[in-house]
């Protein structure tokens, strides 16, 4: 991934105009990704050591992309309950 400077540039005698102007960007690829399903949170028994259940409308692609669950930055042990 690259970064682009889209501000005023001064290079010897060339200066980006202060007024409205057009910027052309070449060789750009935009990848559209589908929105993830809405995740429904568990609202009962939310205490440390108790099972946690998150549910969402099944999407095989999204389900298979889940690699881990973190709680406050700590990786949770999800066991084999996918």
N, C-alpha and C positions, 0 to 999 in steps of 0.2 A: 504494500500500500504506500503510495506517495503522498507528499504534502504539497500544496500549491499556495503561493503567496498571492492573495487577491487584493492588495492594497496599492497605494501610490508608490511608484518606482521611479527613481531618478538615476539615469545612466548617461553620463556626459551631457549631451544636448537633448536627449530624449527624456521627457517627463510625462507621466500619466496625467491626463487632464483632470482638473478638479471637478468639472461638471459631469453630468450623466454621460456614460459612454458604454460601449458594448465590449464584452470580454468573450473571446472565443476559446473554447477548451477542446482539444483534440485527443483521440485515443482514450475515451472514457467508457467503461463498461459498468452498467448498473444491473445488479442482480436482484430481482424481485423475490421476496420470500413470503410464504403464506403466514398469516398471523397465527400464533399458537391458540389452542382452545382455552377458554376461560377455566381457570382452576378454582374449584370450590373448596374453601378451607374447612377443616374439622373444627366444630364449635363445641364439642363436648369432651370432658376429661383432659383438658390441656394442661397436664402436669408432667414434669420430668419423669421419665421412666415409663410413661403410659404410651400405648400405641397412638400413632398419628395417622389420620386418613385424609388424603387429598384426592379429590375426584375431578375428572374432566371427561368431556365427550371423547370417546376413543378415536384416536388418530394413529394408525400404525407407524407412520413416519415420525410423528412427534414423540410417541411413546418410545420408539427405539433410539431416539436421539438423547433421551435423558440418561446422563452418565452418573450423576450424583445429586444429592440433596444437601444443602447446607443450612444450618440454623445459626444465625449471628456469626457467620464466617467459619463455623466448625462443621466438618463433614459428618453427616448423620449416618449411622449404621442402619441401612434399610433392609438388610437381610435379603431374602429371596421373594419378597412379597410384591413384585412388579405386576 
